[in-house]
Amino acid sequence: MSLNNNKEVKLFEGIRATVFAFLGVGPHSVKYLAEYGAEVIKIESRLRPDPMRSVAPFKDNIPGVERSQMYSKIDNNSHSITLNLKHPEGIDIARKLAAKSDIVIDGWTPGTLTKMGLGYEDLRKINPGVIMLSTCMQGQTGPAARHPGHGVTLSSLAGFNIITGWPDRAPSGISGPFTDVVGVLYSALALQAALEYRRRTGQGQYLDISQYESAVQFSGPRILDYEVNGRELDRRGNSCPYAAPHGVYKCRGEDRWCAIAVFSDAEWRNFCKVMGNPVWTGEDRFASLLERVKHSQELDKLIENWSLNYSPEEIMFLLQNAGVAAGVVQNGRDLWEDPQLKHRNSLSQVEHPEIGTAVCQRVAVSLPEIPYELKRAPILGEHTEEICKRVLDMSDEEFIRLFNDGVFE
């Protein structure tokens, strides 16, 4: 791997990854490489397709394994082959693919691939330079390593749900599998470091990424506060102990809101000026940051009486121009029409044979001098024959025989 300024050559061109992983974190980890030229081969089965194919939203609200927008978002730029890994010859084909791959992704329960003879120690014997990344809930070792689950439950285990919500209510939790989103960042960086290490030394290696530990990295201050002070962070809704106002305020229109955060007295004065310096802003209960935090609930009600007269966009621009942090609480339509995302080509439309126009989202890394490409997500098993013949030099006769024997189910 080398950084190449020739726009005809992609950064990871020539790198091949075979993926044994479903849902989010495993496939998403190599998405960073795929958009910049790597060939990603994802192994599925018609007997057990990736559950992400069954995750809404669906095109026209019609469910189907080829109609999931989530699958289209995460697995674009990949190739799909179907293999029956309960069939001995299915295992043999998987092993041959791994032998011709630079990277193998293991996103299944720890020990699953090893039982199949596809673990790292097995693969390095036939491919000494292989880089294998295992990315599961809690890593490959330890008393909880084999606990099954997904990112949604792991967000709770990692301590995020307990601090999310309102103090007088049960934990609301984080929307979606937060640890899947965090884990891929560590995985993508580790893969690139391993490729660079192999370029310099010729040696592959095994990468054991724990989504649990990746997420807990973001709780360092909480853990330190408990260790030093014996203090637990509690649920506090949108409030902040060192900012007021600090919340989400209803604006003009149906279900329209704007987030506002004021951290200093200077920002407070600018905020008051934008509101036209109403009389209540001069009251003693709002005279200092500590007083505003103390009376934050009363303050929020007064601010919302003002914010209801404006659209969230108007409030955001007024406050930002005055040096006060503010942002529209955007919905799906807002994001699709967002000029900043459009400018950076974050979202693109591609043609898909099953659903027509599909939306792909590029990874949040822009390398202006390096070309990238957004391709649609594959149909289940779309590339089985092509990969078997191009990568494995399989003859027509052998492919037909294996097909008839149910190896490609």
N, C-alpha and C positions, 0 to 999 in steps of 0.2 A: 504494500500500500504506500503510495506517495502522493503528495499534493501536486496536482498537475494543472497548470494554467491553460493548457490546450483545451478549448471549449468543445472539441470533438471527442475528448476522452473524459469519461465520468470518473469521479473520485474512487469508487469501489468497483469499477469495471473489472471483471475477471474473478471476483470473489463469489463463491457459491455457498449458500446456507441451506441446510435441510432442517425443517422445523417439525418437531414432535411436540406440539403445544396447541391448546385451544384457548378460546375466550380472548382476554386482553393482553396480559403482560408479555407472554412469550412471542406471539406474532408482532406485537408493537415494538419489541426490542430490536428486531431486525428491519423494521420499517425505515428507520433512519438510514440504514445502509442501502436498502432497496431503492429508495428514491434517488440515490446518487450512484446507481449503476450496478449494485450487487444483484445476483440472481438468487431469488428465494423460492425454495421448493417446499410447499407445505403438504404434509401427509395427513390425509383424512380417510374416511371410510364411508361408503354409502350405508353401512350398517350402523355407523355412529358418526354422523357429520359434526362439525364444530358447533357446539351449542350457541355460539354467537350468531349463527345463521338463523336462529329462532328468536332473536332479540329485536323487539320493536325499537323505533318505528319502521313500518314496512311501506313500500311504495304503494300509494293509493289505499293504504290500510288493509291490504290483502296479504296475509301471512304466506310465507313460502321460503324454502331454503336459499333461493336466489334473490329474495326481495328485501332483505334486512339492510337498512341504511347503516346500522352499526357495523355489520360485517364489511360493507362497502368502504367504510371509513378506516377501519383498522387493517384490513387485509388487501387493500389495493396494492398494486405493484408486485404481487406474489403469483406463483404458479401453484396450481392445485392438482395433486395426483391422489387417486384413491387406492389404498392398499388394505387388504384384509390381514392384519397382523396376528390373527389367530391361525393363519395358514403358514406352514413352514417356509413356503416359497415367497410369501409376502415378507417375512422376516429377512430372507436372503436378499430380496430386492432392496429393502430398507438399508441393509448392511452395505450393499454395493453403492448405494447413493451416498451414504456417509463416508465411504472410502474415497469418493471423488468430490468431497465437500471440504471447504475451508473451515466452516462453522457448522456445528450441530446444536440446535436448541432443544432443551429438555424442559418442558413445562408441565409434565405430568407428576403424579404423586411420587415422592422419592422411592427409588428402588424398582419402579416399573420397567424402565428401559434395561436396567441391569438384569432383571429376570428374563428378558427377551434376548439377552446376549448382545445388547446394544449400549451397554454402559461405557464409560470413558475408558476403563482399562481394556475392554474388548476392542473398542474402536481404535485406540492408539496403536494397537498391534498391527492393524492393517492400514493405518493412516497416521504415522508418527507426528505429523504437523497439524493434526486436527485441533481446533479450539472448540471445547464443549462448554456451553453455558447452561447450567441448571438454575431455573428461576421458579421457585415454588413458595409456599406460604412462609415456612419458618426455617428454610435451609435444609441441607441434606443430613445433618448430624444433630444429636441432642435428644432429650426426652420427648420433645413435642414435634420432632421433625416429620413424623408420619401422620400428623393430624391432617385430615382432608379439609377442604373448604375453598372459599373464593375470597376475592378482594373485599366484598361487602361485609362479610363477617370479620375479616382481618382488620378492617378499619375500627371495629369495636375492640378487638383484642389489643390493638396498638394504642388504645386510649383516647381516640378522637371523639367517639360518640358521647362519652361521659361529660365532655366539656361543650358540647354543641346543643344549643337550645336555650330555654328560658328557666330561670331558677325555680319557678313554682310548678314546673312540668317535668315529665319524664324526658330523658335524653331524646333528641330528635334525630341524631345521627347525621352523617354526611351523605349527600346524594351521590350514589354511585360507588364503584370500587376504588376508593381513593388510593389504596396501596398499589393497585395496578398502574395508576398514573405515575406515581412516584418511583416505583420499582424499575420502570422502563428506562428512566434517565440514568440510573446507576448501571443498568445492563448495557445500554447502548454505548456508554463511555467505556465500560470495561471491555467490550468487544473490540472497540477501536484501539484501545491500549494493547490488547492481546495481539491484534493484527500487526501493530507496530513492533511489538516485542518479537514476533515470529519473523518479521522482515529483517530484523537485526541479528537474530540468533538462529533462525531456522526451526525453533522449537514451538510446538503447540502447548496448550495448557488447559487445565480444568478450572472453570469459574463457578463458584457456588454463591449465588445471590439469594439472600433472604428478603422477601418483601416486608416481613415483619420488622427486621432491623433497619431496612431502608426508611420505613415510615417513622420509626422511633427516633431516627436522627433529627426529625423536626420537633421533637418534644424535649430537647436538651434543657432549655430554661425551666420547664415544668419539673423535670426530674431533679435538677439542681436545687430548685426552690424547696422541694420536699426533703432532699438530703440535708440541706443547710438549715432550713427553718421549720421543717415538719409541716409545711403548708400545702394544701391541695388546691389546685385551680378549680373553681366552680363554674357552673353555667351562668352566664350573665347576659344572654340575648345579644343585642347589638351594642351594649354599653362598653365603655373602656375606662379604666381607673385613672388614666392620664389624658383624657380628651373629652370635651363636651362643648357643643353638641357632637354626638357620635352615634349615628344611626341611619335608618332608611326611612325616608319621609314621603308620604303620599302626595302625589302631584295631580294636576289637571288631567282628566282622561280616565278611561277604565283600566284599573289595575296598573297604573303607571307610578313609578317611584324613583327617587333619587337618593343616593348615599352621600352623606355629608360628614366630614370629620374636621374638627377644629382643635388644634393642639396647643395653641399659645394665645396670650392676651392680644398680641398684634393681629393674629388671624381673626380673633373674635371681633376686634374693632372693624376690620375690613368686612367681615360678615354682616355686622350690624349696619354698616354703610350701604351694602347692597340691598338690605331689607328696608332702607329708608330711615334707619335709626328710630324705630318705634319706641314709645315712652318706656315700656317694660324692660328694654335692654339696659336702662340706666339704674335698675333696682339693685340693692345691695346683694341680693341672693344670686346675682349673675356677675358681680363685680370682679371676681377672680376665678381662675381655673378650678381651684378647690371648691369654691362655692357653686360653680356651675355643675361640677361632677356631683356634688351633694344634692342639688336640685334638678338633676338631669331629666327626671320624668315630667316635671312641670315645664321645663324648657322645651322638651320635645313637643308637647301639646301646642305651645305657643308658636313654634317654628312651623308646625304642620298647618296651622291656620294661615300662615303666609304661603307656604309651598303649594297649597291647593289651588292657588291662583295662576300657577305657571305650569308649563310642560316640563318634564324632567330635563329635556335638552336645553331649555332656556335657563333653568337653574344651574345646570352644569357649566354652561359657558359664562354666565354672570359670575359665578363664584370662582371658577378657574382663572378668569381674567383679573380677579381681585386677590389672587394668591391663596385661595382657600380650596382644599381638596374636596372634589365632588365628582360623582360619576353616575350616569344613568344606569339603572338596574335593567339591563337589556334582556329582551326575550329573543326567541329564535328568529323572528323576522328582523329585529334590530341587528342581530349578528350577521345575518345574510346580507343586509344592506350596509353594513358598517364600512365607511370609506377607507379606514386604516387597514382593515383586513383585505379589502379589495386591492388596495395599493400594493400590498405584500403578496398578493396571489395566494392567500391562505386557503381559500375555498375555490374549487374548480368543478365544472360540470364535464362529465365524460359519458360517452355512449356505452350502454350495457345491453346485451342481446335479450335479456329477460325483462328488464324494467324500463328500457328506453334511456332517459337521462338520469344519471346518478350523480351524487355529489361526493367528491373526494376532498379530504383536508390534508394538506402537506404538513410535514413535521415542522415544529416551530424553530427551525434553524435555517437561516438564510446565508448561503455562501455565494456572494454575487459573482465571483469569478469561476464558479464551478457549475456546470449544467446539471439540472435535475429533471425528472420526468414523473408525471402523475399518470398512472395507468389504472384502469378499472379493476375491481376485484374479480377474481376468477369464478366461473361456473364450477360447481363441485365435480372434480375429476377431469376438468377441461384439458389438462395438459398431460394426462397419464401416458398416452401413446407417444406423444412427442418427446417427453422426458426419457422414457424407456429406450427409445430408438436413438435420440441424439446424445444423451449423456451415458447410457449404458451399452450402446451399440447392439441393442437387441434386434434380432431378426423378426420379420413379419410372422414367420411360422411360430417362433417361440412366443411372441406376444399373443397370438391367437390361441395357442395352447393354454397359456396362463389365464387368459381371459375366460376361456371355456371352463377352466378348473376353479373359477371363483376367486382368483388371487386379487383381482382388481375391484372387488365389491366394496 
